Amino acid sequence: MDLLGLRVAVGFDRKEWQECWFGFARMDTEKPSAIETRLGLEFGKHFKRTGETKYVPVAAYWESPYRGWWYETLLAIKSGQFAKDLEARLKTMREIFERARASSAPSGG
């Protein structure tokens, strides 16, 4: 992913751990990745794309209970459910990235 100028990113749009998002961030905002368009299309098949910026061109808000980190989120962290959900989300994002990379690769000849 680094070679294509992207990284997985997670952040919050508001103070106090609110509006949690996840997506793919550019390593250099002046240099878009060659697969961003395809990555966005693949990502949009799984998640409702929102909150994108020039730093994070492919992103979505995390659905409940993780969009706003309240009591339910702390319970999920304590019980280990958040770790399981995060692992599943990262696996999906890797699959999305791999599909985007494969479909953006120049065909051999």
Number of C-alpha atoms within 10 A of each C-alpha: 13 9 8 14 18 23 15 18 14 16 14 17 13 10 7 10 14 15 19 20 22 24 26 25 24 23 17 12 14 9 9 18 19 14 18 22 15 18 23 20 14 18 24 16 10 12 15 13 19 15 16 17 12 12 15 21 22 25 24 23 23 20 13 11 15 20 19 20 16 13 10 13 17 15 12 16 14 11 11 11 14 17 13 13 14 11 12 12 14 15 12 14 20 14 14 21 23 15 15 20 18 13 13 15 10 8 7 4 3
